[in-house]
Amino acid sequence: MRRRTSQPLALHEIILLLSLPALALYLMVQNWDRPSRTEPKPPHLLTIEEARALNDAVPFVDEPLKPAKSYVFHGSPAARLQASECLATAALYEAGDDERGQKAVMQVVLNRVRHPAYPGTVCGVVYQGATRRTGCQFSFTCDGSLQRRPVKSGWAAARKRAKRALNGYVFAEVGTATHYHTDWIVPYWRDSLDKIAQIRTHIFYKSPRA
């Protein structure tokens, strides 16, 4: 029986065999300091007390509160009625039947109407982003709140205040604020703006350049 003779290795096989130890050493070095993979921790949800403490720690901007300029609506009677309804709706859903709260919300809406970063109409500002699941500017427009109708007496008062706001009334207590939030949340945009006022549980902000 003839003994089988081994075939000489091809050049590429020799190169592969010679490179294996170097490859193993490279992989070992690459993973030497790499931490073991761990499951990410879920985000910490703030309690109301924690959120309020964080908000209280942010100082009000050290400058006089400048009132917004008077806003007078110019348009057809139908357009005025539509704007008044949007303004009253925002005030009632955002602030309930609180008079100062309603006036503050209306002033923020009108401040945004004049700001180039927002739609130039009252209804455009109020319902901006309402068709998206996230990203609505006023939470009542996309969180299901509109499915419940406020009491009739609340509408009468809100509509009266809306008409007055569209005729030039200025609620000076919130200045030129374009943002606000309740004190039991900490929105991501808070630290990019100037904290200028607080009315009960709502904190108001303006752009640093405003």
Secondary structure, 3 states (H helix, E strand, C coil): CCCCCCCCCCHHHHHHHHHHHHHHHHHHHHCCCCCCCCCCCCCCCCCHHHHHHHHHCCCCCCCCCCCCCCCECCCCHHHHHHHHHHHHHHHHHHHCCCHHHHHHHHHHHHHHHCCCCCCCCHHHHHCCCCCCCCCCCCHHHCCCHHHCCCCHHHHHHHHHHHHHHHECCCCHHHCCCCEEEECCCCCCCHHHCEEEEEECCEEEEECCCC
